[in-house]
Amino acid sequence: MIDCLIIGAGPGGMTAGIYAKRANLKTVMLEKGAPGGKMTTTFEVDNWPGSGRISGPDLSMEMFTHTQNTGVEYQYGDVANITVEDGFKRVHLNDGSHVDAKTIIIASGMDSRRLNATHEEKYLVRGISFCAVCDGAFYKGQHVVVLGGGNSAMEEANYLTTLDIDVTIVHRREGFRADQHAIDIAKANPRISWKLGYVLTEYMGDNFVESIKIKNVETGEEEILETAAVFMFIGHLPNTQFVKDLNITNDWGFIDANAKMETSVPGIFAIGDVIDKELRQIVTASSDGAIAAQNAVKYLESQKHLT
Ligand SMILES: Cc1cc2nc3c(=O)[nH]c(=O)nc-3n(C[C@H](O)[C@H](O)[C@H](O)COP(=O)(O)OP(=O)(O)OC[C@H]3O[C@@H](n4cnc5c(N)ncnc54)[C@H](O)[C@@H]3O)c2cc1C
């Protein structure tokens, strides 16, 4: 039987795989897409130590090759549900088959909610970003748009101004979902301007975003706003539908995990973007993966009836 089954082969899952396999666990990574996770759709990564500036697909391949050289098994599979009986875990796949394991590390990531305005698909890695820490540095000295009215929009807008960037926040309402404190800080920031009561309807530019069309929700009047990028913070969609029966998610759908990456179900760990955490990055997902694998080893040592 599999000692450690990892759901998702992003940077978190792949790092967990390397650590688990090096600890002599029979380790399998289940993935429904391509290995690399969100890195496969990242134009350039500039903050993974040791690699300098590297394309997301190249970094994905480097990590995947590392897992394969270490002996981690890779299997295609779209997870639909997980059940647990007497400590043994059964992972049910969408095709009706199942895989049994003694421990599970959930590394299924999250998606960012999209607006689906005209030409959005075309500019997805060409000026549309969902991560200020990842991409902000590319727009130093320029003007960008932040979309949204929640805490992420306020905090990320403030963060972008620290990188010598001017920001316009475009939000469809006059009111905000963000905490008053976050709003106050953003309102007091002289480098942030506001377009409230507007929706973004279209992206424009040759190869990269150069401007956007926004529409006043009350008057219907349209305006063109020049911008080097659009940072979209209109909500997250954690990939946790398949754990709903385990009751390990919070009100926003993220999995609650402690510092050992344990969930409330013994032997089931969760890591990376899918957990409730402060900073969602490649390096933090990888860090979580290393911790989870070490604790999976300790869990197996303590559960003799599973071995
Ligand atoms: C456009 C963009 C640019 C970014 N740029 C950077 C950057 O420059 N630097 C940086 O550090 N971070 C960057 N990030 C953030 C970084 O990519 C993520 O924090 C990181 O990939 C999270 O890793 P993860 O392993 O938790 O999840 P993911 O990378 O999301 O991987 C999750 C994997 O799980 C799989 N999966 C999901 N559900 C299932 C299921 N039911 N069954 C089987 N498999 C499943 C998915 O297919 C996916 O491959 C960027 C993110 C985006 C979106």
The ligand as a Gaussian input file, in Angstrom:
#p B3LYP/6-31G(d) Opt

LIG

0 1
 C       -0.070000      33.924000     -12.595000
 C        0.649000      33.557000     -11.313000
 C        1.964000      33.952000     -11.145000
 C        2.655000      33.605000      -9.987000
 N        3.957000      33.988000      -9.862000
 C        4.666000      33.600000      -8.773000
 C        6.034000      33.962000      -8.623000
 O        6.611000      34.651000      -9.484000
 N        6.684000      33.544000      -7.505000
 C        6.065000      32.798000      -6.533000
 O        6.716000      32.423000      -5.569000
 N        4.760000      32.460000      -6.636000
 C        4.054000      32.846000      -7.731000
 N        2.724000      32.520000      -7.832000
 C        2.097000      31.763000      -6.736000
 C        2.523000      30.288000      -6.810000
 O        2.425000      29.829000      -8.145000
 C        1.666000      29.442000      -5.888000
 O        1.743000      29.988000      -4.586000
 C        2.157000      27.996000      -5.862000
 O        2.131000      27.422000      -7.156000
 C        1.282000      27.159000      -4.933000
 O        1.727000      25.855000      -4.989000
 P        0.803000      24.628000      -4.557000
 O        1.646000      23.415000      -4.739000
 O        0.189000      24.899000      -3.246000
 O       -0.433000      24.624000      -5.585000
 P       -0.526000      24.699000      -7.163000
 O        0.716000      25.206000      -7.793000
 O       -1.790000      25.419000      -7.442000
 O       -0.706000      23.166000      -7.592000
 C       -1.854000      22.464000      -7.264000
 C       -1.976000      21.254000      -8.173000
 O       -3.043000      20.413000      -7.701000
 C       -3.756000      19.899000      -8.805000
 N       -5.110000      19.541000      -8.375000
 C       -6.098000      20.385000      -7.952000
 N       -7.212000      19.703000      -7.663000
 C       -6.934000      18.392000      -7.904000
 C       -7.696000      17.190000      -7.826000
 N       -8.984000      17.195000      -7.431000
 N       -7.110000      16.021000      -8.168000
 C       -5.800000      15.995000      -8.575000
 N       -5.028000      17.111000      -8.689000
 C       -5.589000      18.283000      -8.360000
 C       -3.743000      21.043000      -9.808000
 O       -3.957000      20.558000     -11.118000
 C       -2.330000      21.629000      -9.615000
 O       -1.407000      21.064000     -10.503000
 C        2.015000      32.849000      -8.972000
 C        0.672000      32.461000      -9.137000
 C        0.000000      32.810000     -10.289000
 C       -1.432000      32.382000     -10.472000

